[in-house]
Amino acid sequence: MSPQDGIRGRELLQAAIGPTAECVPIERFASLSANELAHVERCAHCEAELSLWQQFEANEPSADEGAAVQWIATELARRRAPNSAAIRAPRFNWFGGRAFAALAAGLLVMVAIGYSVIDREPSIGALPGDVSTYRGSAIHVAEPVGDLTAAPERLRWLPHSAAARYDVVIHEIDGTTIWSGSSTAPEVTLPRSVITQFAPGRSLTWEVTARDPSGAIVARSGTQRFRVVPRS
């Protein structure tokens, strides 16, 4: 294969998986529109970006971080302990002693700062009567959100990798429950009796909660608002 073929191959790969002008900005992942959701589902770049974003939002520290911190602390304590041989002959290799201690101390500080930033409580508290605790990411809704020209017939959101089922509830602005249900898919079709209650000008809210196979909460969408705009 000639150098020109290699360059052409890299250009084709970049065009296939790299960002395009239509790609969704990261700051839009928190509340994707229907068009943006459709783009993410067919774009390899946006799908990968969304997966990384969800992992970051999940705030789940890796399993070996605690072991790494313990190892650094133990090594620092060992190297700082009095050494009779070192007292008799205070010569040592710079790269094996001071430089290592400085590097280890820097790593320890970085890990501590990382824990203080990453290991935070979820921003949305538990629902009344719900004793489950969780460290989850947000569920990103697709529809309905905001002002609508017609009453919505279904609720849609992006799937969550750890979810076994989704609990959905629709409320009045004052908190009165209009309807609640569950679904194993990232959407739910509303009964006709519920749709008829979406009168023009009436503001409503809804929320979806993802649960794992044991029933523990793994993510929530937060409160979403919508209303049907009266026709002029």
C-alpha positions as a Markdown table, in Angstrom:
| # | Residue | x | y | z |
|---|---|---|---|---|
| 1 | Met | 0.0 | 0.0 | 0.0 |
| 2 | Ser | 1.4 | 3.4 | -1.0 |
| 3 | Pro | 1.7 | 6.3 | 1.4 |
| 4 | Gln | -1.1 | 8.0 | -0.6 |
| 5 | Asp | -3.4 | 5.0 | 0.1 |
| 6 | Gly | -2.6 | 5.2 | 3.8 |
| 7 | Ile | -3.5 | 8.9 | 3.9 |
| 8 | Arg | -6.7 | 8.3 | 2.0 |
| 9 | Gly | -7.7 | 5.5 | 4.4 |
| 10 | Arg | -7.2 | 7.8 | 7.4 |
| 11 | Glu | -9.2 | 10.5 | 5.8 |
| 12 | Leu | -12.1 | 8.0 | 5.1 |
| 13 | Leu | -12.0 | 6.8 | 8.7 |
| 14 | Gln | -12.0 | 10.3 | 10.0 |
| 15 | Ala | -15.0 | 11.1 | 7.8 |
| 16 | Ala | -16.8 | 8.0 | 9.1 |
| 17 | Ile | -16.4 | 8.5 | 12.8 |
| 18 | Gly | -15.4 | 12.1 | 13.2 |
| 19 | Pro | -17.8 | 15.0 | 14.1 |
| 20 | Thr | -19.9 | 16.7 | 11.4 |
| 21 | Ala | -21.7 | 20.0 | 11.3 |
| 22 | Glu | -24.9 | 18.2 | 12.3 |
| 23 | Cys | -23.4 | 16.6 | 15.4 |
| 24 | Val | -25.1 | 17.5 | 18.7 |
| 25 | Pro | -23.1 | 19.7 | 21.1 |
| 26 | Ile | -22.3 | 18.1 | 24.5 |
| 27 | Glu | -24.2 | 20.7 | 26.4 |
| 28 | Arg | -27.4 | 19.6 | 24.6 |
| 29 | Phe | -27.2 | 16.0 | 26.0 |
| 30 | Ala | -29.2 | 17.0 | 29.1 |
| 31 | Ser | -32.4 | 17.6 | 27.1 |
| 32 | Leu | -32.4 | 16.3 | 23.6 |
| 33 | Ser | -35.0 | 17.3 | 21.1 |
| 34 | Ala | -36.7 | 14.6 | 18.9 |
| 35 | Asn | -34.5 | 15.7 | 15.9 |
| 36 | Glu | -31.3 | 15.6 | 18.0 |
| 37 | Leu | -32.3 | 12.2 | 19.4 |
| 38 | Ala | -32.8 | 10.8 | 15.9 |
| 39 | His | -29.3 | 12.1 | 14.9 |
| 40 | Val | -27.6 | 10.6 | 17.9 |
| 41 | Glu | -29.2 | 7.2 | 17.2 |
| 42 | Arg | -27.7 | 7.1 | 13.7 |
| 43 | Cys | -24.3 | 8.9 | 14.3 |
| 44 | Ala | -21.4 | 6.8 | 15.6 |
| 45 | His | -19.6 | 9.9 | 16.9 |
| 46 | Cys | -22.5 | 11.4 | 18.8 |
| 47 | Glu | -23.5 | 8.0 | 20.2 |
| 48 | Ala | -19.9 | 7.5 | 21.6 |
| 49 | Glu | -19.9 | 11.1 | 23.0 |
| 50 | Leu | -23.2 | 10.5 | 24.7 |
| 51 | Ser | -22.0 | 7.2 | 26.2 |
| 52 | Leu | -18.9 | 8.9 | 27.6 |
| 53 | Trp | -21.0 | 11.8 | 28.9 |
| 54 | Gln | -23.4 | 9.5 | 30.7 |
| 55 | Gln | -20.5 | 7.6 | 32.3 |
| 56 | Phe | -19.1 | 11.0 | 33.5 |
| 57 | Glu | -22.5 | 12.0 | 34.9 |
| 58 | Ala | -22.9 | 8.7 | 36.6 |
| 59 | Asn | -20.1 | 9.7 | 39.0 |
| 60 | Glu | -19.0 | 6.1 | 39.5 |
| 61 | Pro | -15.3 | 5.9 | 40.6 |
| 62 | Ser | -13.4 | 3.0 | 39.2 |
| 63 | Ala | -12.9 | -0.1 | 41.4 |
| 64 | Asp | -9.1 | 0.2 | 41.6 |
| 65 | Glu | -8.9 | 3.8 | 42.7 |
| 66 | Gly | -9.1 | 2.9 | 46.4 |
| 67 | Ala | -6.3 | 0.4 | 46.0 |
| 68 | Ala | -4.1 | 2.9 | 44.2 |
| 69 | Val | -4.6 | 5.5 | 47.0 |
| 70 | Gln | -3.7 | 2.8 | 49.6 |
| 71 | Trp | -0.6 | 1.8 | 47.7 |
| 72 | Ile | 0.7 | 5.3 | 47.4 |
| 73 | Ala | 0.1 | 6.1 | 51.1 |
| 74 | Thr | 1.9 | 2.9 | 52.1 |
| 75 | Glu | 4.8 | 3.5 | 49.9 |
| 76 | Leu | 5.2 | 7.1 | 51.1 |
| 77 | Ala | 5.1 | 5.9 | 54.8 |
| 78 | Arg | 7.8 | 3.3 | 54.0 |
| 79 | Arg | 10.1 | 5.7 | 52.3 |
| 80 | Arg | 9.8 | 8.3 | 54.9 |
| 81 | Ala | 10.5 | 5.9 | 57.8 |
| 82 | Pro | 14.1 | 6.2 | 59.4 |
| 83 | Asn | 16.6 | 4.0 | 57.7 |
| 84 | Ser | 19.9 | 3.1 | 59.6 |
| 85 | Ala | 21.7 | 2.4 | 56.4 |
| 86 | Ala | 20.7 | 5.7 | 54.9 |
| 87 | Ile | 21.9 | 7.5 | 58.1 |
| 88 | Arg | 25.4 | 5.9 | 57.8 |
| 89 | Ala | 25.6 | 6.6 | 54.1 |
| 90 | Pro | 23.3 | 9.5 | 53.1 |
| 91 | Arg | 23.8 | 8.9 | 49.4 |
| 92 | Phe | 20.9 | 7.7 | 47.3 |
| 93 | Asn | 19.7 | 7.7 | 43.7 |
| 94 | Trp | 17.7 | 10.9 | 43.0 |
| 95 | Phe | 15.4 | 9.2 | 40.6 |
| 96 | Gly | 14.8 | 6.4 | 43.1 |
| 97 | Gly | 14.2 | 8.5 | 46.1 |
| 98 | Arg | 13.2 | 12.2 | 46.1 |
| 99 | Ala | 11.8 | 12.2 | 42.6 |
| 100 | Phe | 9.6 | 9.2 | 43.4 |
| 101 | Ala | 8.4 | 10.7 | 46.7 |
| 102 | Ala | 7.5 | 14.0 | 44.9 |
| 103 | Leu | 5.7 | 12.1 | 42.2 |
| 104 | Ala | 3.8 | 9.9 | 44.7 |
| 105 | Ala | 2.8 | 13.0 | 46.8 |
| 106 | Gly | 1.6 | 14.7 | 43.7 |
| 107 | Leu | -0.5 | 11.7 | 42.6 |
| 108 | Leu | -2.0 | 11.5 | 46.1 |
| 109 | Val | -3.0 | 15.1 | 46.0 |
| 110 | Met | -4.6 | 14.6 | 42.5 |
| 111 | Val | -6.5 | 11.6 | 43.6 |
| 112 | Ala | -7.8 | 13.4 | 46.7 |
| 113 | Ile | -8.9 | 16.4 | 44.6 |
| 114 | Gly | -10.6 | 14.0 | 42.1 |
| 115 | Tyr | -12.6 | 12.4 | 44.9 |
| 116 | Ser | -13.7 | 15.8 | 46.3 |
| 117 | Val | -15.0 | 16.8 | 42.8 |
| 118 | Ile | -16.4 | 13.5 | 41.6 |
| 119 | Asp | -17.8 | 11.9 | 44.7 |
| 120 | Arg | -20.8 | 14.2 | 45.2 |
| 121 | Glu | -24.4 | 13.5 | 46.1 |
| 122 | Pro | -27.0 | 13.3 | 43.3 |
| 123 | Ser | -28.7 | 16.6 | 42.7 |
| 124 | Ile | -32.2 | 15.2 | 42.9 |
| 125 | Gly | -33.4 | 13.8 | 46.3 |
| 126 | Ala | -35.5 | 10.7 | 46.8 |
| 127 | Leu | -39.2 | 10.8 | 46.1 |
| 128 | Pro | -41.5 | 10.8 | 49.2 |
| 129 | Gly | -41.8 | 7.3 | 50.6 |
| 130 | Asp | -38.9 | 6.0 | 48.5 |
| 131 | Val | -36.1 | 4.6 | 50.7 |
| 132 | Ser | -33.8 | 3.5 | 47.8 |
| 133 | Thr | -30.4 | 5.2 | 47.6 |
| 134 | Tyr | -28.6 | 5.5 | 44.3 |
| 135 | Arg | -25.7 | 7.1 | 42.5 |
| 136 | Gly | -27.1 | 7.6 | 39.0 |
| 137 | Ser | -27.0 | 9.8 | 36.0 |
| 138 | Ala | -29.9 | 11.8 | 34.5 |
| 139 | Ile | -32.3 | 10.3 | 32.0 |
| 140 | His | -32.5 | 12.4 | 28.9 |
| 141 | Val | -36.0 | 13.0 | 27.7 |
| 142 | Ala | -37.1 | 13.4 | 24.0 |
| 143 | Glu | -40.7 | 14.4 | 24.2 |
| 144 | Pro | -43.0 | 16.1 | 25.2 |
| 145 | Val | -41.2 | 19.2 | 26.5 |
| 146 | Gly | -42.2 | 22.8 | 26.3 |
| 147 | Asp | -45.1 | 24.3 | 24.3 |
| 148 | Leu | -46.9 | 21.9 | 21.9 |
| 149 | Thr | -49.3 | 22.4 | 19.1 |
| 150 | Ala | -51.2 | 19.1 | 19.8 |
| 151 | Ala | -51.8 | 16.9 | 22.8 |
| 152 | Pro | -48.9 | 14.3 | 23.1 |
| 153 | Glu | -49.9 | 10.6 | 22.7 |
| 154 | Arg | -46.7 | 9.2 | 24.2 |
| 155 | Leu | -43.7 | 10.0 | 26.4 |
| 156 | Arg | -40.2 | 9.2 | 25.1 |
| 157 | Trp | -36.6 | 9.2 | 26.6 |
| 158 | Leu | -33.2 | 7.9 | 25.9 |
| 159 | Pro | -32.6 | 4.3 | 27.3 |
| 160 | His | -30.4 | 3.8 | 30.4 |
| 161 | Ser | -27.9 | 0.9 | 30.3 |
| 162 | Ala | -28.7 | -0.2 | 33.9 |
| 163 | Ala | -32.5 | 0.1 | 33.7 |
| 164 | Ala | -34.7 | -3.0 | 33.9 |
| 165 | Arg | -37.9 | -0.9 | 33.9 |
| 166 | Tyr | -39.0 | 2.8 | 33.9 |
| 167 | Asp | -41.7 | 4.3 | 36.2 |
| 168 | Val | -43.5 | 7.3 | 34.7 |
| 169 | Val | -45.8 | 9.8 | 36.4 |
| 170 | Ile | -47.7 | 12.8 | 35.2 |
| 171 | His | -48.6 | 15.6 | 37.6 |
| 172 | Glu | -50.7 | 18.8 | 37.7 |
| 173 | Ile | -48.6 | 21.9 | 38.5 |
| 174 | Asp | -49.8 | 21.7 | 42.1 |
| 175 | Gly | -48.5 | 18.1 | 42.4 |
| 176 | Thr | -51.7 | 16.2 | 41.9 |
| 177 | Thr | -51.1 | 12.9 | 40.1 |
| 178 | Ile | -53.0 | 12.5 | 36.8 |
| 179 | Trp | -51.5 | 9.2 | 35.7 |
| 180 | Ser | -48.7 | 6.8 | 36.5 |
| 181 | Gly | -47.4 | 3.7 | 34.8 |
| 182 | Ser | -44.4 | 1.5 | 34.0 |
| 183 | Ser | -42.6 | 0.4 | 30.9 |
| 184 | Thr | -39.6 | -1.8 | 30.0 |
| 185 | Ala | -39.0 | 0.2 | 26.9 |
| 186 | Pro | -37.8 | 3.9 | 26.8 |
| 187 | Glu | -41.2 | 5.1 | 25.9 |
| 188 | Val | -44.8 | 4.7 | 26.9 |
| 189 | Thr | -48.1 | 5.2 | 25.0 |
| 190 | Leu | -50.7 | 7.1 | 27.0 |
| 191 | Pro | -54.3 | 6.0 | 27.4 |
| 192 | Arg | -56.9 | 8.0 | 25.5 |
| 193 | Ser | -58.5 | 9.0 | 28.8 |
| 194 | Val | -55.3 | 10.7 | 29.8 |
| 195 | Ile | -54.7 | 12.4 | 26.5 |
| 196 | Thr | -58.1 | 14.0 | 26.7 |
| 197 | Gln | -57.0 | 15.8 | 29.9 |
| 198 | Phe | -54.3 | 17.8 | 28.1 |
| 199 | Ala | -56.5 | 20.8 | 27.6 |
| 200 | Pro | -55.1 | 23.8 | 25.7 |
| 201 | Gly | -53.3 | 26.1 | 28.0 |
| 202 | Arg | -53.1 | 23.6 | 30.9 |
| 203 | Ser | -49.5 | 23.2 | 32.1 |
| 204 | Leu | -48.5 | 19.7 | 33.3 |
| 205 | Thr | -45.2 | 18.0 | 34.5 |
| 206 | Trp | -43.9 | 14.5 | 34.1 |
| 207 | Glu | -40.9 | 12.5 | 35.3 |
| 208 | Val | -39.4 | 9.1 | 34.5 |
| 209 | Thr | -37.4 | 7.0 | 37.0 |
| 210 | Ala | -35.2 | 4.1 | 35.9 |
| 211 | Arg | -34.9 | 1.1 | 38.2 |
| 212 | Asp | -32.5 | -1.9 | 38.1 |
| 213 | Pro | -33.7 | -5.6 | 38.3 |
| 214 | Ser | -33.8 | -5.3 | 42.2 |
| 215 | Gly | -36.0 | -2.2 | 42.0 |
| 216 | Ala | -33.3 | 0.3 | 43.1 |
| 217 | Ile | -33.3 | 3.7 | 41.4 |
| 218 | Val | -30.4 | 4.1 | 39.0 |
| 219 | Ala | -31.4 | 7.4 | 37.3 |
| 220 | Arg | -34.1 | 10.1 | 37.0 |
| 221 | Ser | -35.1 | 12.6 | 34.4 |
| 222 | Gly | -36.1 | 15.4 | 36.8 |
| 223 | Thr | -39.3 | 17.3 | 36.3 |
| 224 | Gln | -40.3 | 18.0 | 32.7 |
| 225 | Arg | -42.9 | 20.6 | 31.8 |
| 226 | Phe | -45.2 | 20.7 | 28.8 |
| 227 | Arg | -48.5 | 22.3 | 27.7 |
| 228 | Val | -50.7 | 22.4 | 24.6 |
| 229 | Val | -50.8 | 26.0 | 23.3 |
| 230 | Pro | -54.3 | 27.3 | 22.6 |
| 231 | Arg | -55.1 | 27.9 | 19.0 |
| 232 | Ser | -55.5 | 31.5 | 18.0 |
